[in-house]
Structures are given as structure tokens and as C-alpha cells.
Amino acid sequence: MAKITIAGGGIGGLVAAMCLHDAGHDIDVYESVIEPTELGVGINVLPHSVRVLDELGLLPALDESAVRTGALMFLSRDGTRIWTEPRGLDAGNPWPQFSIHRGRLQMLLWNAAASRLGPDRIHTGHRLTHFEQSAESVTAQFTERPGDRDVIVESDVLVGADGIHSVVRKQLHPNDGLPHPSGLVLWRGAVRAPAFLDGRTMFMAGDDSQKAVIYPITPPDDDGIALINWVAERPQDVDMATVSWNREVDVAEVARYFEDWDYGWLNIGALIASSDAAYEFPMVDRHPVERWSFGRVTLLGDAAHPMRPNGSNGSSQAILDGEAIAHALSEHDDVVAALTAYETARLEPTAKLTLANRQAGPERVMQWVADQCDGTCATSHDRAHTCIDTAELEREANAYKQLAGFDLATLQSMSVGQ
């Protein structure tokens, strides 16, 4: 049994804590936030990571809080269909895909981890400042708030699950620099509105010049109203040294970009305009590094592989990290060897995915149509584009799933606990 300190109580850190606890290790989680709350908007949890949550016994709780996504649809700017693919159980997968409010998932995992580990093993208001290690142990120093009291924690392993601005990563890779900008900015929001289509469909519309991603994150209530998550994307240069993260912006300013995006079954501009708030984020990632694990210290989740949101993979890959590190520490008695094995299993796949997402991941088919369509193949909203062969679109979709590890063949080869 190893004594393990996890810096960061986000999705990846909490899943890692539960997986490691179930494997028999002694776990403490240190989170910088003083009081966890349901912040954020929507995210998707893909089937390969749902498998991990299922193993942790969390599937019933997810069903109470999320939507089992049934389809992903790509549209051109005018609403003409490019490609629709089934998702989750509708695609024959052994596990569903979920769309859920990020804060709701965070609190679901927080409560489950507190129940498993004990509430006294999750320490809020603790911000990591630095760490030191020897051949026998690793010592982490936290600043506890309120009061700014220094807290020294000694353990066998330190896991840096402290996000894109990771203190652990900065100490391991002091020349890593600022996050890498994409030249794109995202505006995000969520609004209660009538459910569209079947209430279980996610869609992406537009092209590289402007894009919308919209999906429900709660089932419709008795009046047919659901919480709808929306993301708007446009090119915009940002100064990473001064950029504001999660800055609230004028909803009307975002909505005006989509004022004529009315598809009959949903008016995107009107949906955005009806939101109470919109938040701006730069779309960024970090360049993949050559190492995560240094002795008794390693990285996990966004601290290890922050990636662009194309393909909806960030949180799912963090969940897979949590399972992988627990597996490695169960397979190796020596913790340094275990962390090296964990890195070997996870670094290369996530690096490839990070780079693929820089090419827009599966969403690039929308730009294909924008580049190739001459306007004659389909003109009405109920017809599909035929300018690109369906087989080519299917190959593109499957290639990304294979890269990310949630293609049907891979999922069918898995079983809970593997």
C-alpha cells in the first residue's frame, strides 16, 4: 500500500483518488478551492471513460443527472446535414455516452470520493506551492486558506492533477511557458429551453470561420424544457500573458453572430440571446511534453495533457488516467517503476490526441464541406450534403474514435475491471 497525495480535486483527481483507494492505497486529495460548488457548463463523457465510472458504481448517479447522448450531427452554416452518427448505446457500444453539467459531475464525483475515502481525506482551501523528493518520499508544501498557513505533507507519491496551470508541471518543466493559443475564442453558456429533436442529440454547425456546438445536459421535464448547453466559436487572437479566463461577456454580443442561424427546429441566435450569462475562454492547449513522471512525482489530466475541446475528450482522458495510474501501482511494487509504467501507457496516446485536436479533430468535416460544396448538392434543411462521399465521412469519424480509444471494436473488447 502506498501513501499518495493528489494535488487537485477536479474530475481527474477525484477519479484517480477513488480508483487508487479501491486498489488499497492511502489517499489524500488537496484542492485549492475553499468551497466546491456546481460551476461551469456542459461536457461530454465518452463511453470508454463511462466504463471506468461504471466500475466505480456511479452509473445510476450519472443517469439521475445527465443525458444519454444518442447521436452527434454535423451541419453546415445553413443547417444542411453533413453527417450524423449514433453515439453511446445507440451505436451498439457496451456503455453510454453522457452529456452533463460539468459542475454537477464534479459534485457527483466529490460526494462519491468523500464517501469512499472519508470526508476528512479531501482537504479544501489547499494550494500547492512546491514539492521536494528524496529516494524515500516526496514532500509537498501547501498554503491553506483562509489564513495562509503552510501545510507540509509527506507521502510516497505526489500526483499533479492541478489543471492547465499546474504547479507540479511548472516545477517539472520550468521552461514549459504559457498555454498554446489556437487563435480561437469560445463563448459558453447554458439555458433552459424547449428540447430540440429527440432531446438526446448533440450537434455542431458551421465551419472554421464560425461554429456552434449545442446539446442538452438534462432530460426534458414534464413541460418539455431541458437545460441546453451551447458553445460559440470564432477566430480571435489573444495575448496569453494578459488574457482573462472565464470572463463574463454580453450575451447579446454573442447572439448577434448567430442571428440568422435559424433551422426551424432550433434558432441558435435566439437560444443564445435567452441565456442569463455567457463566459469567454481562449481555446488553448499545451505542447506535449516528453515526460510526466520524475521519480515519485507524476502528472494527470489537464496538468499532463491539456487539449483543445474538439472531440469532447479532455475530461474523458483524465478519467482514463485515473484508472491507469491505479492499475500501474497495482502491477508494480516499486512506485517509481509504477509511475514510469503509467507514463508509458498514457503519454503517447494523449499526445497524439492533443495534436489531432489541433487539426479540429472530427469537426474538420464541416470545413471540408465549406471548401468543396458548390451549393448544388443539397439546398434544403432536411437534405444532406452529397459533395463528400458518406464512406469518407464515416472513415474520418472512425479514425478519430480509434485514436481516442472509443471505437466500437475497442469498446467491445473491454470488460468492466480490465
Secondary structure, 3 states (H helix, E strand, C coil): CCEEEEECCCHHHHHHHHHHHHCCCEEEEECCCCCCCCCCCEEEECHHHHHHHHHCCCHHHHHHHCEEECEEEEECCCCCEEEEEECHHHHCCCCCEEEEEHHHHHHHHHHHHHHHHCHHHEECCEEEEEEEECCCCEEEEEEECCCCEEEEEEECEEEECCCCCCHHHHHHCCCCCCCEEEEEEEEEEEEEEECCCCCCEEEEEEECCEEEEEEECCCCCCCCEEEEEEEEEEECCCCCCCCCCCEEECHHHHHHHHCCCECCCCEHHHHHHCCCCEEEEEEEECCCCCCCCECCEEECHHHCCCCCCCCCCHHHHHHHHHHHHHHHHHHCCCHHHHHHHHHHHHHHHHHHHHHHHCCCHHHHHHHHHHHHCCCCCCCCCCCECCCCCHHHHHHHHHHHHHHHCCCHHHHHCCCCCC
